[in-house]
Amino acid sequence: MMQAWNNGRFIANGSGYGVTVSGQFRDEYLDVNWASIFLHLDGEDEPVELAINNSVFWSKGRELRSGKIGKWLIKNGLATFDLENPPELVVTPMEGNHFKISL
């Protein structure tokens, strides 16, 4: 499972946004040997590459940040949301380290 993530501020260029990955999703679908994953955002032409090859992600951090994800969230009407109840994202595993993301 993934949820939308924001640092608490709306920034029109999309910075300060990303996704939060649940520990269960990380352990079930991600491989510690991958340098990155690719998120295919519904309606976008190119996937977003996110690095996951750092110790913080695998130990305590679950946020994957990207201005491209922010622009996608803003475009889909999720510029602001309750940080205590972020939008759930539908994640569909594709092949290898590629995942389709939709609202």
C-alpha positions as CSV (number, residue, x, y, z in Angstrom):
1,M,0.0,0.0,0.0
2,M,1.0,3.6,-0.7
3,Q,-0.4,6.9,0.5
4,A,0.2,10.4,-0.8
5,W,2.7,12.3,1.2
6,N,3.2,16.0,1.7
7,N,5.5,18.0,3.9
8,G,2.6,20.2,5.1
9,R,3.0,23.0,2.5
10,F,1.4,23.4,-0.9
11,I,4.1,24.3,-3.5
12,A,2.8,24.7,-7.0
13,N,5.8,23.1,-8.7
14,G,5.1,19.8,-6.9
15,S,8.1,19.8,-4.5
16,G,7.4,18.7,-1.0
17,Y,5.2,15.8,-2.2
18,G,5.7,12.1,-2.7
19,V,4.4,8.7,-1.5
20,T,4.6,6.8,1.8
21,V,5.3,3.1,1.4
22,S,3.9,0.8,4.1
23,G,6.3,-1.6,5.7
24,Q,4.2,-4.6,4.5
25,F,4.3,-3.4,0.9
26,R,8.1,-2.7,1.1
27,D,8.8,-6.2,2.5
28,E,6.4,-8.0,0.1
29,Y,7.1,-6.2,-3.2
30,L,10.5,-4.4,-3.0
31,D,13.9,-5.9,-3.3
32,V,16.8,-4.6,-1.1
33,N,19.1,-5.2,-4.1
34,W,17.2,-2.7,-6.4
35,A,18.7,0.7,-6.7
36,S,15.4,2.3,-7.6
37,I,11.7,1.6,-8.4
38,F,9.6,3.1,-11.2
39,L,6.1,4.4,-10.6
40,H,3.9,4.6,-13.6
41,L,1.4,7.3,-12.6
42,D,-2.0,6.9,-14.2
43,G,-2.4,9.3,-17.1
44,E,1.3,10.2,-17.4
45,D,3.6,9.2,-20.3
46,E,6.8,8.6,-18.4
47,P,7.4,6.7,-15.2
48,V,8.9,8.3,-12.1
49,E,12.2,6.8,-10.9
50,L,12.7,6.8,-7.1
51,A,15.9,5.7,-5.4
52,I,15.4,3.1,-2.7
53,N,19.1,2.0,-2.2
54,N,19.7,3.8,1.0
55,S,19.8,2.6,4.6
56,V,17.2,5.2,5.8
57,F,14.5,3.8,3.5
58,W,15.1,0.3,4.5
59,S,15.3,1.0,8.3
60,K,13.0,3.8,9.3
61,G,12.1,6.2,6.4
62,R,9.2,5.3,4.2
63,E,8.7,8.5,2.2
64,L,9.7,8.6,-1.4
65,R,9.7,12.2,-2.6
66,S,9.4,13.6,-6.1
67,G,8.2,16.8,-7.7
68,K,6.7,14.7,-10.5
69,I,4.5,12.9,-8.0
70,G,3.5,16.3,-6.6
71,K,2.5,17.7,-10.0
72,W,0.5,14.5,-10.6
73,L,-1.3,14.9,-7.3
74,I,-2.0,18.6,-7.9
75,K,-3.3,17.8,-11.4
76,N,-5.7,15.3,-9.9
77,G,-7.1,17.6,-7.3
78,L,-5.0,16.5,-4.4
79,A,-3.0,19.6,-3.8
80,T,-4.0,19.7,-0.2
81,F,-5.3,16.9,2.1
82,D,-5.5,16.1,5.7
83,L,-2.0,14.9,6.7
84,E,-3.5,12.6,9.3
85,N,-5.6,11.0,6.6
86,P,-3.7,11.0,3.3
87,P,-5.2,9.7,0.1
88,E,-4.7,6.0,-0.5
89,L,-3.1,5.1,-3.8
90,V,-3.9,2.0,-5.8
91,V,-0.7,0.1,-6.5
92,T,-0.5,-2.6,-9.1
93,P,2.8,-4.5,-9.5
94,M,3.9,-4.7,-13.1
95,E,7.2,-6.4,-13.9
96,G,10.3,-6.3,-11.7
97,N,10.7,-2.9,-10.1
98,H,7.8,-1.2,-12.0
99,F,4.5,-0.4,-10.4
100,K,1.3,1.3,-11.7
101,I,-0.2,4.0,-9.4
102,S,-3.7,5.2,-9.7
103,L,-6.2,7.1,-7.5
